[in-house]
Amino acid sequence: MRQLVELFSIQKLHHVSPDILGDAYEWILRYFAPMKAKEGEVYTPREVIKLLIEILDPRPGESVYDPASASNGMLIISYKHVEDKYGKAEVDKLFLYGQEANQKTLALGRMNLYIHDIKNANLAYGDTLLYPKFKEGGGLKQFDVVIANPPWNQDGYDEEVIKKGEFWKQRFRYGFVPKQSADWAWVQHMLASAKDDTGRVGVVIDNGCLFRGGKEQAIRSRMLEDGLIEGVILLPEKLFYNTGAPGALIFLNKNKPEERKGNVLFINASSEYEQHPEVRKLNRLSEGNIQRIAEAYRKFGGGDGFVRAVSLDEIKNNDYNLNVTLYVFPQEEAEVIDVGKEWQELRMIEGEIAGIEVKIEGYLKEIG
């Protein structure tokens, strides 16, 4: 922080908007994210967060919680969403909470909030899966919007370890995860942290957790049977700085609208991207991509190879597999073929080949 202040003190910034300073700091985080794989844990592409927030739509008076808060991009964009939609007076009624297990990352996140002029966030340090810091009434505190990009395929949180943590019966009622991947432990913690009436959950997750078997399949099946999983979105590949693999978004809702019950919405957004303007090997979601995906989610239907609401019975028949491409696959446009024209071109090529063969035979005769 001292080094940052000294660097910025060179310039006269008395009348510079916090938004501009915040954007500059975000640029620094984004710039350094590709340098080391582990930095990708600090920085989630902001357009991915914007898509999550567009769908979850936090409102004034609600609380937003990120259990793997890192640089606090989820909280900052939630704040900006409410500010842009409802105004400065209303955004102060939004309550922000975050927990982070890495002290250095927590410091980056605190600085990011401060530079964005967001002073009402409540941040805590600690291992969320074992020691959640936000408590209420002798149990886990619950929030309106729970949103995170937790570490993908984090190992070391099998049943023996999880049972050493706090509130494990309340949080992991759908089952224990295998030692090599805590993905569904994070999903369960987030679900347990959501309010029963207004609680909405959005998770950025590894695509593999949608279809892996064993303990993860058992957890998926129980959540699906309880009607908690509302939608799954397959993202394009090469969006994230620390992996080229396509990630996925999972949305859970404890109080689904009546018309959505018994179904899960699948969106195949694998083709919704543009080339990243600064990092050659990366893609990104454009504003148009974000709006198209969010609008399709809000409509909760369709069958054009992009979006489809699938019944629980069909998912059951597929062994509770949530792989998006199993249900929604982009339809390729059929190529119109002019048979007559193609035939004429083929005859022309055959004639050219015959002429070349005659020339080659002539050359061979001359050689003897």
PyMOL commands that set and color helices and strands:
alter all, ss='L'
color gray80, all
select helices_A, chain A and resi 2-9+18-35+37-41+46-56+73-86+88-91+103-115+159-162+168-171+183-192+207-210+214-225+258-260+287-299+312-317+324-326+339-367
alter helices_A, ss='H'
color red, helices_A
select strands_A, chain A and resi 63-66+95-100+121-125+135-136+139-140+145-148+200-206+229-234+247-253+263-268+274-275+283-284+307-311
alter strands_A, ss='S'
color yellow, strands_A
deselect
rebuild
show_as cartoon
